[in-house]
């Protein structure tokens, strides 16, 4: 074979998802490039289809080979000269094209149409059967039919053997002609016409010799004419039809069929003139319909594997690709990675800008991710703002992290509405962390959520301890759901003190879990998980209702001027109907709205799911108060304090703990107290544990105090006793 390295050629086949994968690329006489490497004589290369089928291709120096069903090996089948081919002989469902062929060094892979039943019946030519060969095969078949017919007639009737001998001689000539045209390119047209004349002449001779019985050969006339048209086209169909009419007419006259059965003969003659053209047109229409159906099927398959919004592949596609990638990584001794990528703060994007702009951001993110991918890697959108990357054939985990960094940088490069766009990623390696997509995806997702918790805009690698933690959380969540149904949660109350006179100012309601096995559990054990799982809404509703009922009992005890402080999470504030839930709790308990203080943290006012003035304005209309909890530990946005109807600031205990010894802490507290007074906001100091702290805050004008010095969180019975003592003139401090 001629060595022409500048004209590289390729072999491959079409997979079910319409992707052509080049298996070999020949760049010289004995050099085959495949998957980034060279394949020399005798070496093997592996290929894995998406349905789990694994094939091994081996260059066998042009020795004939076949398909080994036990070893799953496709061996090259060489053909002499400059023509060679690979035959895919397996029964695998994903192989849509059964044969790929390359002629010479210049041509690309040719995807051929799979032959149908009619092609075989009429001996239609194909990419590996020339028209002359097809005509030769048809001639052999026709002559064989005639030979059998004449032989039967000679045996069972008084007909002479000459017609059979003539057919036998013509059959021999046909075989010689078939061998002569095999492997040759198309030549002049006169041999085709001569062959047609010989075929029709033999059938016409039989028609004239047999007389009326020769009408049994009528289908053979159609067979010859239609087959000739299929092989050589419409122009030659007209020639074959005209020649067929002439021979049929001559044979009918010689055999006296036209005189004995004129009506039948005329009908058959007209049919011979019309039917071949109609038949071929019908075949063409059927093929066109078949192509339409295949196109529709391919479009449906492509749609099933594509995300409609972004145009990226979807989960189904990536699952198939990942399964193949894992098998390949194990086979070649390399590693890969599944990367879960989730946009940071996307829910807030939809809330603030609307879903149309949110969709636009998703499309931009998809393009940025695709642009960051290296050759051979792929990505898919799983839904919402979650994307998954499949990183293949890397030498080390560091290489996969580089690909992850590239994706994160691509996200950061997005210029969208003047906003900073970031993402968080979780990475799981295969085959080390798992060999199934479900397992790898779960672990990568776990790592991604850890990245969110760690501060977002970063990646985290999956660690087995994450799964252990996940299992523990799942167990706590299930147990928490049971606890809510069984009424295991209860409210404790920590008293608030009026700094000026030590009187009772109210209490902060704090939820506790009365676990049947672990005893009383504080919020640190279950609140973070409740926030993560959404159970915080259920617990928040319980806390609100129980606290309102308890406060209503205090009113019945004669207590009037006090506030029941109830903590509310960001997820509760995101509920549009939250003010109605507050109002329902007040009406059900009979508590006046003025006695209820809603506590929110600074972090609940900004970031994901921010709810600005609307909800708080409706709460203010109901008449409840709004307290900003843990002031100084979150965003400390004075802008939010200006816009929201905050009536009270609660100074976090971390600042109170350092007074009066730490100068920076005292300076911050003095500034905060002064700020609160200027804004006409009531100040509550949390975490007071010493008398010295109490006196320092009192002297500087802090109105309300809270902490262990004043009283620890306690159940309903104990707080009521304290209220009774205060009503009797006793002071908290």
C-alpha distance (Angstrom), angle and dihedral (degrees) to the residues before:
residue distance angle dihedral
X1 . . .
X2 3.78 . .
X3 3.79 115.1 .
X4 3.81 107.9 -127.7
X5 3.78 108.2 156.3
X6 3.78 94.5 174.2
X7 3.79 90.6 65.9
X8 3.77 103.6 59.0
X9 3.76 115.3 -172.8
X10 3.75 131.7 -160.9
X11 3.75 142.4 -148.9
X12 3.77 125.6 -157.1
X13 3.77 144.6 124.6
X14 3.78 140.6 -124.3
X15 3.76 119.3 -97.2
X16 3.79 125.6 -152.8
X17 3.80 93.2 -98.1
X18 3.82 90.8 58.4
X19 3.79 94.8 -109.3
X20 3.80 116.0 135.4
X21 3.77 111.5 -143.5
X22 3.80 117.2 -162.5
X23 3.77 108.6 -138.8
X24 3.78 100.6 -179.6
X25 3.79 134.5 18.1
X26 3.78 116.4 -168.2
X27 3.79 116.8 -149.7
X28 3.78 100.9 165.7
X29 3.76 146.0 -1.2
X30 3.80 96.0 -68.9
X31 3.80 102.9 9.0
X32 3.80 122.2 98.9
X33 3.78 118.7 177.4
X34 3.78 114.6 -152.7
X35 3.81 131.4 164.2
X36 3.77 91.5 -10.6
X37 3.80 95.5 -49.3
X38 3.79 140.1 84.8
X39 3.77 123.9 -103.8
X40 3.80 114.5 -153.5
X41 3.79 130.8 -173.6
X42 3.78 111.6 -55.5
X43 3.81 95.6 9.7
X44 3.80 123.5 121.4
X45 3.78 134.4 -138.1
X46 3.79 126.6 -163.7
X47 3.77 128.5 -136.6
X48 3.79 126.5 -176.5
X49 3.79 123.3 -159.7
X50 3.79 120.9 -146.5
X51 3.81 94.9 -105.6
X52 3.78 93.6 63.8
X53 3.80 96.7 -93.5
X54 3.79 114.3 139.2
X55 3.80 122.5 -158.7
X56 3.78 131.1 -173.3
X57 3.79 118.8 -152.6
X58 3.77 118.0 -158.7
X59 3.79 129.1 -170.9
X60 3.80 104.8 -134.5
X61 3.82 102.3 -176.5
X62 3.82 91.4 -101.9
X63 3.77 95.5 -57.2
X64 3.76 114.6 146.3
X65 3.78 113.2 -100.2
X66 3.77 141.8 167.9
X67 3.80 143.9 -157.6
X68 3.79 116.4 -70.4
X69 3.80 104.3 -152.2
X70 3.79 93.1 -168.9
X71 3.80 96.7 50.5
X72 3.81 93.8 32.6
X73 3.81 91.6 -128.6
X74 3.79 127.0 152.1
X75 3.79 107.4 -159.1
X76 3.79 120.7 -162.2
X77 3.77 115.9 -103.2
X78 3.78 109.9 -148.9
X79 3.78 124.4 -153.7
X80 3.78 121.9 -159.1
X81 3.78 120.2 -102.1
X82 3.78 123.4 15.5
X83 3.79 95.5 -35.7
X84 3.76 122.4 89.1
X85 3.76 136.1 155.7
X86 3.77 145.8 -170.7
X87 3.76 118.1 -135.6
X88 3.79 120.5 -154.4
X89 3.78 102.0 -150.9
X90 3.81 100.9 167.4
X91 3.78 128.8 110.5
X92 3.79 95.8 -127.2
X93 3.81 113.5 142.6
X94 3.78 95.5 -139.0
X95 3.81 94.7 61.1
X96 3.79 101.8 93.7
X97 3.80 95.0 168.0
X98 3.77 115.1 54.9
X99 3.77 98.7 -161.9
X100 3.79 137.6 28.1
X101 3.79 117.7 -165.3
X102 3.77 134.6 -171.1
X103 3.79 122.6 -167.8
X104 3.79 114.2 -160.6
X105 3.79 120.5 -31.9
X106 3.80 99.7 -67.1
X107 3.79 106.1 63.7
X108 3.75 130.1 87.6
X109 3.75 126.8 -133.0
X110 3.78 110.5 -65.5
X111 3.78 117.5 -147.8
X112 3.77 106.7 -152.0
X113 3.78 130.0 -156.8
X114 3.75 113.5 -106.9
X115 3.81 109.6 -113.3
X116 3.78 117.3 -111.7
X117 3.78 132.1 -147.4
X118 3.82 93.4 -93.7
X119 3.79 90.6 53.4
X120 3.78 90.0 58.5
X121 3.82 94.6 43.0
X122 3.81 93.3 52.8
X123 3.82 95.7 32.2
X124 3.79 95.3 -120.7
X125 3.79 116.3 -170.6
X126 3.77 121.0 -110.8
X127 3.78 140.2 -178.4
X128 3.78 91.1 -75.0
X129 3.82 99.8 31.5
X130 3.81 115.7 62.6
X131 3.78 122.5 -140.8
X132 3.81 90.5 -111.4
X133 3.80 91.0 51.3
X134 3.80 91.3 48.0
X135 3.82 90.9 49.9
X136 3.80 89.6 48.2
X137 3.81 91.7 52.3
X138 3.79 90.7 47.5
X139 3.81 90.5 50.0
X140 3.81 91.0 51.7
X141 3.80 91.0 49.2
X142 3.84 93.3 47.5
X143 3.78 93.7 46.9
X144 3.81 90.6 47.4
X145 3.82 90.1 53.8
X146 3.82 90.6 49.6
X147 3.82 92.0 46.8
X148 3.78 91.5 51.8
X149 3.80 91.1 47.5
X150 3.80 95.3 48.8
X151 3.81 91.7 44.4
X152 3.80 92.0 52.8
X153 3.82 90.0 47.8
X154 3.81 91.2 50.0
X155 3.81 92.7 49.0
X156 3.79 99.5 45.6
X157 3.81 99.9 32.1
X158 3.78 139.0 35.9
X159 3.82 93.2 -97.7
X160 3.79 114.6 131.6
X161 3.83 123.0 -110.7
X162 3.80 95.3 -122.8
X163 3.85 95.7 95.2
X164 3.80 90.1 50.6
X165 3.81 91.0 48.7
X166 3.79 90.2 48.8
X167 3.83 90.7 51.5
X168 3.80 90.7 48.6
X169 3.79 90.3 53.0
X170 3.81 91.4 47.9
X171 3.81 89.8 48.0
X172 3.80 89.4 56.1
X173 3.78 91.6 49.5
X174 3.80 89.5 48.2
X175 3.79 91.7 54.6
X176 3.81 91.5 49.0
X177 3.79 90.0 49.7
X178 3.80 92.3 49.0
X179 3.79 91.3 53.2
X180 3.78 90.4 47.7
X181 3.80 95.2 55.4
X182 3.84 96.8 41.6
X183 3.80 111.4 113.0
X184 3.82 94.4 7.5
X185 3.73 126.2 118.1
X186 3.78 120.1 -117.3
X187 3.82 111.0 -72.3
X188 3.79 134.0 -176.9
X189 3.78 123.3 -25.9
X190 3.82 99.0 -122.7
X191 3.86 93.9 76.9
X192 3.81 89.0 56.7
X193 3.81 91.5 51.0
X194 3.79 91.7 44.3
X195 3.80 90.0 51.7
X196 3.81 90.8 49.3
X197 3.79 90.4 50.5
X198 3.80 91.1 50.7
X199 3.81 93.2 48.8
X200 3.79 94.5 48.1
X201 3.80 91.0 41.3
X202 3.82 92.1 57.4
X203 3.81 92.5 48.5
X204 3.81 91.5 43.9
X205 3.79 90.0 51.0
X206 3.80 89.1 53.3
X207 3.80 91.2 48.8
X208 3.80 92.9 51.1
X209 3.80 93.2 43.0
X210 3.81 97.0 48.3
X211 3.79 97.0 41.1
X212 3.78 115.3 -163.6
X213 3.80 91.2 -0.3
X214 3.80 87.6 58.8
X215 3.81 89.7 74.0
X216 3.80 84.2 84.7
X217 3.81 84.8 75.4
X218 3.82 91.7 61.8
X219 3.86 93.1 98.2
X220 3.82 87.7 54.3
X221 3.82 89.4 58.1
X222 3.81 88.5 53.7
X223 3.78 90.7 44.8
X224 3.80 92.0 55.4
X225 3.81 96.7 43.8
X226 3.83 96.7 44.4
X227 3.79 93.3 43.5
X228 3.80 90.7 50.5
X229 3.81 89.9 52.3
X230 3.81 92.4 48.5
X231 3.79 91.2 51.5
X232 3.80 101.3 42.9
X233 3.80 107.4 21.0
X234 3.80 138.8 -113.4
X235 3.83 96.3 -50.5
X236 3.76 91.8 58.7
X237 3.79 90.2 41.7
X238 3.80 88.4 64.5
X239 3.80 90.8 50.3
X240 3.80 91.7 47.9
X241 3.80 91.4 47.8
X242 3.82 92.8 50.6
X243 3.80 92.2 46.5
X244 3.79 91.0 46.2
X245 3.81 91.9 51.4
X246 3.80 91.0 50.1
X247 3.80 94.8 48.6
X248 3.83 93.0 43.6
X249 3.80 90.6 49.7
X250 3.81 92.1 47.8
X251 3.80 93.1 47.1
X252 3.81 91.5 47.0
X253 3.78 92.0 51.7
X254 3.82 93.7 46.0
X255 3.80 91.8 47.2
X256 3.83 90.1 46.3
X257 3.83 90.5 -123.5
X258 3.81 90.5 128.8
X259 3.83 90.5 55.4
X260 3.80 98.0 41.6
X261 3.85 99.1 39.7
X262 3.79 106.4 18.2
X263 3.82 96.0 160.0
X264 3.77 94.8 50.4
X265 3.78 92.5 43.0
X266 3.82 93.3 49.6
X267 3.80 91.3 49.4
X268 3.78 92.1 50.4
X269 3.81 90.7 46.8
X270 3.81 91.5 52.9
X271 3.79 90.1 45.8
X272 3.79 91.2 52.6
X273 3.78 89.0 53.4
X274 3.80 96.2 48.0
X275 3.81 108.5 27.2
X276 3.84 100.8 65.7
X277 3.79 93.2 56.7
X278 3.80 93.1 43.3
X279 3.77 90.6 46.2
X280 3.80 94.0 52.0
X281 3.81 91.5 45.4
X282 3.79 88.7 51.2
X283 3.82 89.8 51.1
X284 3.81 89.1 49.9
X285 3.80 91.7 51.3
X286 3.78 91.6 48.4
X287 3.79 90.6 49.8
X288 3.81 90.3 49.1
X289 3.80 90.5 50.4
X290 3.77 88.7 47.8
X291 3.79 90.7 52.1
X292 3.80 90.2 49.6
X293 3.79 91.2 50.6
X294 3.79 91.6 47.8
X295 3.80 90.4 48.3
X296 3.80 91.2 50.0
X297 3.78 90.6 47.1
X298 3.80 91.6 49.5
X299 3.80 90.8 48.1
X300 3.80 90.4 49.7
X301 3.79 91.1 48.9
X302 3.79 91.1 48.6
X303 3.80 91.0 48.0
X304 3.80 90.3 50.5
X305 3.81 88.8 56.5
X306 3.83 97.2 43.6
X307 3.78 133.6 80.2
X308 3.79 105.9 -126.2
X309 3.80 97.2 -148.3
X310 3.81 100.8 49.6
X311 3.80 102.0 19.4
X312 3.80 89.3 -126.9
X313 3.79 122.6 131.1
X314 3.78 113.3 -87.0
X315 3.79 134.8 -133.9
X316 3.81 94.7 -80.9
X317 3.80 91.9 55.8
X318 3.78 94.2 47.2
X319 3.80 92.7 47.8
X320 3.80 89.7 58.0
X321 3.80 92.7 44.1
X322 3.80 92.7 47.4
X323 3.80 92.5 51.8
X324 3.79 89.3 53.4
X325 3.81 92.5 45.2
X326 3.80 92.9 52.4
X327 3.79 92.1 51.3
X328 3.77 91.4 47.3
X329 3.81 93.1 48.2
X330 3.79 90.0 54.7
X331 3.81 91.8 46.8
X332 3.81 96.6 51.5
X333 3.79 98.8 33.2
X334 3.81 98.9 -114.7
X335 3.80 133.5 117.9
X336 3.77 136.6 -124.8
X337 3.77 139.5 -172.9
X338 3.79 142.6 -133.3
X339 3.81 110.2 -146.7
X340 3.80 121.4 -166.8
X341 3.80 110.4 -156.3
X342 3.80 120.9 -170.0
X343 3.81 124.7 -179.2
X344 3.80 112.9 -120.9
X345 3.79 116.8 -118.5
X346 3.79 95.9 -1.7
X347 3.80 94.1 145.2
X348 3.76 88.5 58.3
X349 3.81 88.3 52.3
X350 3.79 91.3 57.5
X351 3.80 91.7 45.2
X352 3.79 94.3 49.9
X353 3.81 103.9 34.1
X354 3.81 104.5 22.2
X355 3.79 132.6 -111.5
X356 3.81 95.4 -78.7
X357 3.79 92.3 62.2
X358 3.77 89.5 40.1
X359 3.80 88.9 57.5
X360 3.79 89.6 49.3
X361 3.80 89.6 54.6
X362 3.81 90.8 50.4
X363 3.81 90.2 53.7
X364 3.79 91.2 49.9
X365 3.80 90.2 48.5
X366 3.79 90.3 50.9
X367 3.80 91.8 52.7
X368 3.81 91.7 46.7
X369 3.81 91.7 51.2
X370 3.80 93.0 47.2
X371 3.80 90.6 49.1
X372 3.81 90.6 52.9
X373 3.81 94.3 53.2
X374 3.76 120.5 106.8
X375 3.80 120.4 -133.2
X376 3.78 109.6 -75.5
X377 3.81 95.4 23.9
X378 3.79 123.3 105.4
X379 3.79 140.4 -166.1
X380 3.79 137.3 -160.2
X381 3.77 138.9 -169.9
X382 3.77 112.1 -120.4
X383 3.78 97.0 -171.7
X384 3.79 138.1 -72.0
X385 3.79 109.5 17.7
X386 3.79 94.4 -31.1
X387 3.80 122.0 114.9
X388 3.79 129.6 177.4
X389 3.80 125.8 -151.6
X390 3.79 125.0 -156.8
X391 3.80 110.4 -152.8
X392 3.80 113.3 -168.9
X393 3.79 141.4 -166.1
X394 3.79 102.9 6.4
X395 3.78 128.0 157.2
X396 3.81 98.3 -139.9
X397 3.83 142.7 8.5
X398 3.81 88.1 -105.7
X399 3.81 89.1 65.4
X400 3.80 90.5 54.8
X401 3.80 91.3 48.3
X402 3.82 88.9 53.0
X403 3.80 88.8 55.6
X404 3.82 89.5 48.5
X405 3.81 91.2 50.7
X406 3.79 89.2 50.9
X407 3.81 90.3 55.6
X408 3.82 92.2 48.3
X409 3.80 90.8 49.4
X410 3.79 89.1 50.0
X411 3.80 90.3 54.5
X412 3.81 91.5 48.2
X413 3.81 90.3 52.5
X414 3.81 91.7 63.4
X415 3.80 112.3 115.0
X416 3.78 104.0 -153.1
X417 3.80 127.2 159.5
X418 3.80 90.1 -36.1
X419 3.80 89.5 -69.8
X420 3.79 127.0 131.5
X421 3.81 109.6 -115.6
X422 3.81 119.2 -157.3
X423 3.78 137.6 160.9
X424 3.79 140.5 -156.8
X425 3.80 123.2 -134.1
X426 3.77 137.2 -160.9
X427 3.80 120.3 -162.3
X428 3.80 130.6 -156.9
X429 3.81 121.7 179.7
X430 3.77 126.5 -141.3
X431 2.90 138.4 -110.8
X432 3.85 88.9 7.6
X433 3.81 98.3 57.9
X434 3.80 95.9 34.7
X435 3.77 146.2 -37.6
X436 3.80 101.8 -133.9
X437 3.76 124.8 72.7
X438 3.81 92.1 -130.9
X439 3.79 91.8 56.0
X440 3.81 94.5 44.0
X441 3.79 93.3 45.9
X442 3.79 91.8 50.9
X443 3.80 91.6 51.2
X444 3.80 94.4 45.3
X445 3.80 89.1 49.2
X446 3.80 90.1 51.7
X447 3.81 90.9 51.6
X448 3.81 90.5 48.0
X449 3.81 91.8 55.1
X450 3.80 89.0 49.8
X451 3.80 87.9 54.2
X452 3.81 88.8 53.1
X453 3.80 91.4 51.4
X454 3.82 91.2 46.7
X455 3.80 91.3 60.2
X456 3.82 107.7 -74.6
X457 3.83 127.2 -111.3
X458 3.80 91.9 80.3
X459 3.78 144.9 80.2
X460 3.78 130.0 -114.2
X461 3.79 128.9 -164.6
X462 3.76 118.7 -131.5
X463 3.78 114.9 -102.0
X464 3.84 124.3 -169.1
X465 3.80 88.6 -124.8
X466 3.79 86.9 65.4
X467 3.79 90.0 63.5
X468 3.77 90.7 48.5
X469 3.77 89.6 51.0
X470 3.80 89.7 46.6
X471 3.79 91.6 52.8
X472 3.78 90.7 49.2
X473 3.79 90.9 49.7
X474 3.80 91.3 48.4
X475 3.79 89.9 52.7
X476 3.81 92.4 48.0
X477 3.81 90.9 47.4
X478 3.80 92.4 52.0
X479 3.80 90.5 46.3
X480 3.81 90.5 47.2
X481 3.80 91.4 54.1
X482 3.78 89.5 52.0
X483 3.80 90.0 47.5
X484 3.80 92.1 54.1
X485 3.80 90.7 51.9
X486 3.82 92.7 46.2
X487 3.81 94.8 47.5
X488 3.81 95.3 -116.9
X489 3.82 93.3 144.6
X490 3.78 120.2 87.3
X491 3.78 138.6 171.6
X492 3.79 127.2 -108.3
X493 3.81 121.8 -167.3
X494 3.81 128.9 -144.6
X495 3.81 112.8 -159.3
X496 3.80 123.0 -122.8
X497 3.80 119.2 -144.3
X498 3.79 131.6 -148.0
X499 3.81 102.1 -124.7
X500 3.80 93.6 -151.8
X501 3.81 98.8 59.0
X502 3.82 105.7 3.2
X503 3.80 92.7 -114.0
X504 3.80 127.5 148.3
X505 3.83 110.9 -85.6
X506 3.78 100.2 173.1
X507 3.78 136.9 -83.8
X508 3.78 142.9 -93.5
X509 3.80 113.5 -120.8
X510 3.81 111.2 -133.1
X511 3.80 122.4 -174.1
X512 3.80 121.7 -131.4
X513 3.79 132.6 -174.1
X514 3.78 113.7 -132.5
X515 3.80 93.8 -155.0
X516 3.81 112.8 -163.8
X517 3.82 91.2 -138.3
X518 3.81 105.9 25.9
X519 3.81 99.2 36.6
X520 3.81 123.5 -139.8
X521 3.82 110.0 1.4
X522 3.79 123.9 -164.9
X523 3.81 124.4 -133.0
X524 3.80 93.1 -98.1
X525 3.80 89.0 72.3
X526 3.80 97.8 56.1
X527 3.83 113.5 6.3
X528 3.86 96.7 81.1
X529 3.81 90.1 51.6
X530 3.79 91.1 44.4
X531 3.80 88.5 54.3
X532 3.79 90.9 49.6
X533 3.81 95.7 47.7
X534 3.79 98.7 38.5
X535 3.80 93.9 -114.4
X536 3.80 86.9 118.9
X537 3.80 87.4 82.8
X538 3.81 91.2 58.6
X539 3.80 92.1 45.1
X540 3.80 90.8 44.9
X541 3.79 92.1 53.7
X542 3.81 90.1 49.3
X543 3.82 92.0 48.7
X544 3.79 92.5 48.9
X545 3.80 94.6 48.6
X546 3.82 96.0 42.4
X547 3.82 93.1 46.6
X548 3.81 92.3 48.5
X549 3.81 90.3 51.5
X550 3.82 91.4 48.3
X551 3.80 92.6 48.8
X552 3.80 89.8 49.6
X553 3.81 88.0 57.3
X554 3.80 89.6 53.8
X555 3.78 89.3 54.7
X556 3.80 88.6 53.1
X557 3.81 87.0 53.3
X558 3.82 87.9 60.0
X559 3.81 98.6 -98.7
X560 3.79 111.9 141.3
X561 3.80 117.1 156.7
X562 3.82 104.0 57.1
X563 3.83 142.6 101.5
X564 3.78 129.2 -131.9
X565 3.82 106.5 -148.7
X566 3.81 114.8 -149.9
X567 3.81 122.1 -175.1
X568 3.80 116.6 -132.0
X569 3.81 125.6 -164.7
X570 3.79 128.3 -136.4
X571 3.80 90.2 -111.6
X572 3.80 90.1 58.4
X573 3.79 90.9 50.0
X574 3.82 89.4 52.7
X575 3.81 89.3 63.0
X576 3.77 109.3 96.7
X577 3.80 90.3 -150.4
X578 3.83 94.6 52.3
X579 3.85 94.8 107.9
X580 3.81 88.4 52.8
X581 3.82 89.5 52.5
X582 3.81 89.7 52.9
X583 3.78 91.3 48.5
X584 3.82 91.0 48.8
X585 3.82 91.3 52.1
X586 3.80 90.6 51.1
X587 3.81 93.6 48.6
X588 3.80 93.1 45.4
X589 3.82 93.0 51.1
X590 3.80 97.6 36.0
X591 3.81 91.5 -127.8
X592 3.78 117.9 149.8
X593 3.81 114.0 -116.4
X594 3.81 91.2 -126.8
X595 3.81 89.7 67.4
X596 3.81 94.5 56.9
X597 3.81 122.2 84.2
X598 3.83 118.4 -171.0
X599 3.81 112.2 -147.8
X600 3.80 119.5 -154.3
X601 3.81 128.7 173.8
X602 3.78 123.4 -126.7
X603 3.81 90.9 -113.5
X604 3.81 89.4 59.4
X605 3.80 90.3 62.0
X606 3.80 98.4 58.0
X607 3.80 139.1 30.0
X608 3.78 126.3 35.4
X609 3.79 114.0 16.5
X610 3.81 94.3 4.4
X611 3.77 113.5 -175.2
X612 3.74 111.3 -159.5
X613 3.80 130.0 -170.4
X614 3.84 100.4 -36.2
X615 3.80 100.7 76.9
X616 3.78 94.1 39.2
X617 3.78 92.8 48.2
X618 3.80 89.2 55.2
X619 3.81 90.5 48.0
X620 3.80 88.5 51.9
X621 3.81 89.3 51.5
X622 3.81 88.5 55.2
X623 3.80 88.3 54.0
X624 3.80 103.0 -116.8
X625 3.81 122.2 134.8
X626 3.80 126.9 -116.4
X627 3.79 122.1 -137.8
X628 3.81 125.6 -171.9
X629 3.80 106.6 -138.3
X630 3.84 127.5 -152.6
X631 3.79 91.6 11.7
X632 3.80 112.0 -163.8
X633 3.80 97.5 26.6
X634 3.80 98.8 80.4
X635 3.76 132.6 40.0
X636 3.82 95.1 -44.7
X637 3.78 89.7 -153.4
X638 3.78 110.4 -179.7
X639 3.80 86.7 -167.0
X640 3.79 91.1 67.0
X641 3.79 91.5 46.6
X642 3.79 88.2 53.9
X643 3.80 94.6 49.8
X644 3.81 100.5 39.5
X645 3.83 126.4 69.4
X646 3.83 93.8 -116.9
X647 3.80 111.2 165.7
X648 3.78 99.4 174.7
X649 3.81 138.4 36.1
X650 3.81 121.5 -155.2
X651 3.82 111.8 -154.6
X652 3.78 110.3 -141.2
X653 3.79 117.9 -111.9
X654 3.83 91.4 -123.5
X655 3.83 88.3 73.4
X656 3.79 94.9 42.7
X657 3.81 92.7 51.9
X658 3.83 92.8 67.4
X659 3.79 99.0 50.8
X660 2.91 135.3 140.4
X661 3.80 95.1 4.0
X662 3.84 101.2 54.8
X663 3.79 112.3 67.4
X664 3.81 95.6 -156.4
X665 3.81 90.6 53.2
X666 3.79 93.1 49.6
X667 3.79 90.9 48.1
X668 3.81 92.0 51.4
X669 3.79 92.6 47.4
X670 3.79 93.1 48.2
X671 3.80 89.6 51.3
X672 3.79 91.9 47.6
X673 3.80 92.7 49.4
X674 3.78 90.9 48.7
X675 3.80 90.7 48.3
X676 3.82 91.6 50.6
X677 3.78 92.1 51.0
X678 3.80 92.0 49.5
X679 3.82 89.8 49.8
X680 3.83 90.3 46.8
X681 3.81 91.2 -120.5
X682 3.78 125.8 145.8
X683 3.82 113.9 -118.7
X684 3.80 124.5 -139.7
X685 3.81 119.6 -172.2
X686 3.80 114.3 -151.8
X687 3.81 128.0 -157.2
X688 3.83 99.9 30.2
X689 3.78 105.9 169.5
X690 3.80 105.4 156.7
X691 3.79 135.2 51.8
X692 3.79 88.7 -127.2
X693 3.82 90.8 59.9
X694 3.78 90.5 46.1
X695 3.82 93.3 52.6
X696 3.81 93.5 44.7
X697 3.82 92.1 53.7
X698 3.80 92.7 43.2
X699 3.79 92.4 52.7
X700 3.82 91.5 52.6
X701 3.77 94.6 51.9
X702 3.82 104.8 -99.5
X703 3.79 104.8 158.3
X704 3.83 105.1 -158.4
X705 3.80 131.7 34.3
X706 3.79 132.6 -162.9
X707 3.80 131.9 178.5
X708 3.78 146.5 93.1
X709 3.81 90.9 -65.7
X710 3.79 87.9 64.5
X711 3.78 98.4 34.9
X712 3.79 142.6 -46.8
X713 3.83 122.9 -118.7
X714 3.80 107.1 -78.2
X715 3.81 139.8 177.1
X716 3.78 124.0 -94.8
X717 3.81 96.2 -93.1
X718 3.81 94.0 56.5
X719 3.80 96.4 44.8
X720 3.78 89.7 52.2
X721 3.81 89.8 53.8
X722 3.81 89.9 52.8
X723 3.82 90.1 49.8
X724 3.81 90.4 52.1
X725 3.81 91.5 50.4
X726 3.79 91.2 49.3
X727 3.81 89.7 49.9
X728 3.79 86.3 54.2
X729 3.82 90.9 57.4
X730 3.81 100.9 -91.2
X731 3.79 117.8 136.6
X732 3.82 128.9 -141.2
X733 3.83 89.2 -135.8
